[in-house]
């Protein structure tokens, strides 16, 4: 059976190990969506991961859902991202950008454009978000027209091409966690009566279109898709999970990898594995203390469910996670107060192993 530290292959990518850094929003970009020098340092520190998947990055201005998240929809953003990818590659790492359109999640007060969110249907998400004026309910989004849906597909394609210009090794399309593509997949958020709504096959059509279009633009061997079957996050209720993902996976082209985020039931991962023959990354649902490494996560490789495993907070708090696993720890404790704001504190100042051992 494969070892966690053996190399593997995802399409055109040749990761040196099978441990993937999960996409994690950190909200350190400039207000105009350009990545910062600090972001280049952050990702380069973690370049020992087999593959880094960046935080969610909006492929269009209207796709922004949170303050200070990076974008990839103009040349200035691509040029700034090039500083990040160069820094990761200088340390021998691989990095994919996650393209994430937030859809109805967000609030006009969070971003300079103050735009109204868009969604498959004009149904606001339950809950609230932190804004400069405190907690505010999610507002009602505007339903996309058929013409605008085609424009959204083109926006993903443009962002993917900019990603190649910026030096990324691959693109991951975010189809989960209650954001736009997941909103189209889900019965409670998609009440359309056109070709993009109704039964699971039609609800899956936009994700299918985006993946095919991006694969045609940059090559399927540099494209991944992240899904989170059964995930209720951001007020989502997909309806029939098995029918929904059977319809989606049947329609996908062969791509570099499928990335499954477990949230409620690992049985959904087994279901996806039965439907998907290609390479698969699994972000497991096992509950461990934040920032710590769970050796049992690597056992997913033995079951055949995953070709690689993906973890988040362990990489967030331990830039040298690979070395720490080899050494049996110890592991840093993450500072939750700095997850989504601030500068270097709680971002690039976590100690590496020699410094940790000396304290």
C-alpha positions in Angstrom: 0.0 0.0 0.0 1.2 3.6 -0.7 3.1 5.5 2.0 2.2 9.1 2.9 5.7 10.2 1.9 5.7 8.4 -1.5 5.3 10.5 -4.7 2.1 10.3 -6.7 0.6 11.7 -9.9 -2.4 14.0 -10.4 -2.6 14.6 -14.1 0.4 16.8 -15.1 1.4 17.2 -11.4 4.0 15.0 -9.7 3.7 15.7 -5.9 6.6 14.5 -3.8 4.3 13.2 -1.1 0.7 12.5 -0.6 -0.1 15.2 2.0 -2.1 18.1 0.6 -2.5 21.5 2.3 -6.2 22.3 2.4 -7.6 25.6 1.1 -8.1 27.9 4.0 -9.4 31.5 3.9 -7.0 33.8 5.7 -8.2 37.3 4.6 -4.8 38.9 4.1 -5.1 40.1 0.5 -5.3 43.8 -0.4 -8.7 45.4 -0.7 -8.4 45.2 -4.5 -7.9 41.4 -4.4 -4.2 41.5 -5.1 -2.1 39.0 -3.1 0.6 40.5 -0.8 4.2 39.8 -0.1 3.2 38.3 3.2 1.0 35.8 1.4 4.0 34.7 -0.7 5.9 34.1 2.5 3.0 32.2 4.1 2.7 29.8 1.1 6.4 29.3 0.6 6.8 28.4 4.2 4.5 25.4 3.6 6.0 24.3 0.3 7.0 20.9 1.7 3.4 19.8 1.2 2.9 17.5 -1.7 0.5 20.1 -3.1 -0.7 23.4 -1.7 -4.3 24.4 -2.6 -4.8 28.1 -2.0 -7.6 29.9 -0.2 -10.7 30.5 -2.1 -10.0 33.1 -4.9 -12.8 34.9 -6.6 -12.8 34.5 -10.4 -14.9 37.6 -10.8 -15.6 40.7 -8.7 -19.2 39.7 -8.1 -17.9 36.3 -6.8 -16.3 37.9 -3.8 -17.9 37.0 -0.5 -15.6 38.2 2.2 -13.3 41.1 3.0 -9.6 40.9 1.9 -9.9 37.7 -0.2 -7.7 37.4 -3.2 -9.0 37.6 -6.8 -7.9 36.3 -10.1 -9.8 38.3 -12.7 -7.3 40.9 -13.9 -3.7 41.2 -14.9 -2.6 43.0 -11.7 -3.9 40.1 -9.6 -2.2 37.6 -11.8 1.1 39.5 -11.6 0.9 39.6 -7.8 0.0 35.8 -7.7 3.2 35.2 -9.7 5.2 36.4 -6.7 3.5 33.7 -4.6 3.9 30.8 -7.1 7.6 31.8 -7.7 8.2 31.7 -4.0 6.6 28.2 -3.7 8.4 26.9 -6.7 11.8 28.2 -5.4 11.3 25.8 -2.5 10.4 22.9 -4.7 6.7 23.0 -4.0 3.5 22.7 -6.1 0.6 25.1 -5.8 -3.0 25.1 -7.2 -5.3 28.0 -7.0 -8.8 27.4 -5.8 -11.4 29.3 -7.8 -14.3 30.0 -5.6 -17.4 32.1 -6.4 -19.3 32.8 -3.2 -22.7 33.3 -4.8 -25.3 34.4 -2.2 -22.8 34.2 0.7 -21.5 37.7 1.6 -22.8 41.2 2.2 -22.3 44.4 0.2 -20.7 46.2 3.1 -17.8 43.7 3.0 -16.1 44.8 -0.2 -15.4 48.0 -2.1 -17.7 47.2 -5.0 -20.7 46.9 -2.6 -22.3 44.6 -5.2 -25.5 42.6 -4.7 -24.8 38.9 -4.4 -26.0 36.5 -7.1 -27.4 33.0 -6.9 -29.4 30.4 -8.8 -32.6 31.8 -7.2 -33.5 34.8 -5.1 -33.3 32.9 -1.8 -31.2 34.4 1.0 -29.1 32.2 3.2 -30.1 31.8 6.8 -27.6 33.2 9.2 -25.4 36.2 9.4 -21.9 37.4 8.7 -19.4 39.6 10.3 -19.2 43.1 8.7 -17.5 46.4 9.5 -20.8 47.3 11.2 -21.1 44.0 13.2 -23.2 40.9 12.6 -25.6 41.4 9.7 -28.1 38.9 8.0 -27.2 37.7 4.6 -29.3 39.8 2.1 -31.5 38.4 -0.7 -29.4 37.6 -3.7 -30.3 38.3 -7.3 -31.1 35.3 -9.5 -28.7 34.9 -12.4 -30.2 35.2 -15.9 -29.4 32.4 -18.5 -27.1 34.9 -20.2 -25.3 35.7 -16.9 -24.8 32.0 -16.2 -22.9 31.8 -19.5 -20.9 34.8 -18.4 -20.0 33.1 -15.1 -18.7 30.1 -17.0 -16.5 32.5 -19.1 -15.3 34.1 -15.9 -14.0 30.8 -14.5 -12.2 30.2 -17.9 -10.6 33.6 -17.8 -9.5 33.1 -14.2 -8.0 29.7 -15.1 -6.1 31.2 -18.0 -4.8 33.9 -15.7 -3.8 31.2 -13.2 -1.6 29.6 -15.9 -0.1 33.1 -16.6 0.5 33.5 -12.9 2.5 30.2 -12.7 0.1 28.0 -10.9 0.5 24.3 -11.4 -3.2 23.6 -11.4 -6.6 25.0 -10.8 -9.1 23.6 -8.3 -12.8 24.6 -8.9 -14.7 24.9 -5.7 -18.0 23.1 -6.0 -18.9 22.7 -2.3 -19.3 24.4 1.1 -22.5 26.3 0.1 -20.9 28.6 -2.5 -22.2 29.3 -6.0 -21.7 26.0 -7.7 -23.0 24.1 -4.6 -26.0 26.5 -4.6 -26.9 25.3 -8.1 -26.4 21.7 -7.1 -28.7 22.0 -4.1 -32.5 21.6 -4.1 -33.2 24.2 -1.4 -31.2 26.9 -3.1 -32.0 26.2 -6.7 -35.7 26.7 -7.6 -35.1 27.4 -11.3 -37.4 25.9 -14.0 -34.9 26.2 -16.9 -32.0 24.0 -18.0 -30.1 24.8 -14.8 -32.8 23.7 -12.3 -35.2 20.9 -11.5 -33.8 17.4 -11.3 -30.3 16.6 -10.1 -28.9 16.3 -13.7 -30.0 19.9 -14.5 -28.9 21.2 -11.1 -25.4 19.7 -11.8 -25.2 21.3 -15.2 -23.4 24.5 -14.2 -20.7 22.7 -12.4 -20.3 20.3 -15.3 -20.1 23.3 -17.7 -17.5 25.1 -15.6 -15.3 22.0 -15.3 -15.5 21.2 -19.0 -14.8 24.7 -20.1 -11.8 25.1 -17.8 -10.5 21.7 -18.8 -10.8 22.8 -22.5 -9.0 26.0 -21.8 -6.0 24.8 -19.8 -6.0 21.1 -20.2 -7.9 18.5 -18.0 -4.6 17.3 -16.5 -4.3 20.7 -14.6 -7.9 20.8 -13.3 -9.3 19.6 -10.0 -12.8 19.9 -8.5 -13.7 20.1 -4.8 -17.0 18.8 -3.6 -18.6 18.3 -0.1 -21.4 15.8 -0.4 -24.2 16.2 2.2 -22.6 19.3 3.6 -25.2 21.6 5.2 -22.8 24.5 5.6 -24.1 27.9 4.5 -27.7 26.7 4.7 -27.5 24.0 2.1 -29.8 21.0 1.6 -29.0 19.1 -1.5 -31.9 16.8 -1.5 -31.0 13.3 -2.8 -27.2 13.2 -2.2 -26.6 10.0 -4.2 -28.6 11.1 -7.2 -27.0 14.6 -7.2 -23.4 13.3 -7.2 -24.1 10.4 -9.5 -25.4 13.0 -12.0 -22.5 15.3 -11.5 -19.7 12.7 -11.6 -21.1 11.0 -14.6 -20.9 14.2 -16.6 -17.3 15.2 -15.7 -14.4 14.8 -18.0 -11.3 13.0 -16.8 -9.5 15.6 -14.7 -6.3 15.7 -12.6 -8.2 15.0 -9.3 -11.4 15.1 -7.4 -11.2 16.5 -3.9 -13.7 15.3 -1.4 -14.4 17.2 1.8 -16.0 15.0 4.4 -18.3 16.8 6.7 -21.2 14.7 7.9 -20.8 11.1 6.9 -17.8 9.2 5.6 -20.2 6.9 3.8 -20.6 9.7 1.2 -16.9 9.4 0.5 -17.2 5.7 -0.2 -20.2 6.5 -2.5 -18.1 9.0 -4.4 -15.3 6.5 -4.7 -17.7 4.0 -6.3 -18.7 6.6 -8.9 -15.3 8.1 -9.6 -12.4 6.1 -11.0 -9.8 8.8 -11.2 -7.4 10.2 -8.7 -9.0 11.4 -5.5 -7.9 13.6 -2.5 -9.9 13.2 0.7 -10.1 15.9 3.4 -11.3 13.6 6.2 -13.9 14.4 8.9 -11.9 12.9 11.8 -12.0 15.2 14.8 -8.6 15.9 16.3 -7.3 18.9 18.3 -6.7 21.9 16.0 -3.2 22.1 14.7 -2.4 18.5 15.5 -1.6 15.6 13.2 -3.7 12.4 13.4 -1.6 9.4 12.1 -4.8 7.5 11.3 -5.6 10.0 8.6 -2.9 8.3 6.5 -4.8 5.0 6.7 -7.2 6.4 4.0 -4.4 5.6 1.6 -4.5 1.9 2.6 -8.2 1.7 1.9 -8.0 2.8 -1.7 -10.4 5.7 -1.0 -7.7 8.3 -1.5 -4.6 8.8 -3.5 -3.7 11.7 -1.1 -5.0 13.1 2.1 -5.7 16.8 2.8 -5.4 18.7 6.2 -5.9 22.3 7.1 -5.2 23.6 10.6 -2.2 21.3 11.0 -0.5 23.1 8.1 -1.8 26.5 9.3 0.0 26.2 12.6 2.9 24.1 11.5 4.7 25.4 8.4 7.1 22.5 8.7 4.4 19.9 9.2 6.2 17.2 7.1 9.3 17.4 9.2 7.2 17.3 12.4 5.4 14.2 11.3 8.7 12.5 10.6 9.9 13.6 14.0 6.7 12.6 15.9 5.9 16.2 16.8 5.6 18.4 18.8 2.9 20.5 17.1 2.1 24.2 17.4 -1.3 25.2 18.7 -3.1 27.5 16.2 -4.2 31.0 17.3 -7.9 31.1 16.3 -8.1 34.8 16.9 -5.9 35.4 13.9 -7.4 33.0 11.5 -9.2 35.6 9.4 -7.5 38.9 10.1 -4.3 40.6 10.9 -0.8 40.6 9.5 2.1 38.3 10.3 0.9 37.3 13.7 -0.7 33.9 13.6 0.1 33.7 9.9 3.8 33.6 9.1 5.3 33.7 12.7 4.5 30.1 13.8 7.9 28.6 14.8 9.5 25.8 12.9 10.8 22.7 14.6 14.3 23.9 15.7 12.9 27.0 17.2 10.1 25.2 18.8 12.4 22.7 20.4 14.6 25.5 21.7 11.8 27.2 23.6 
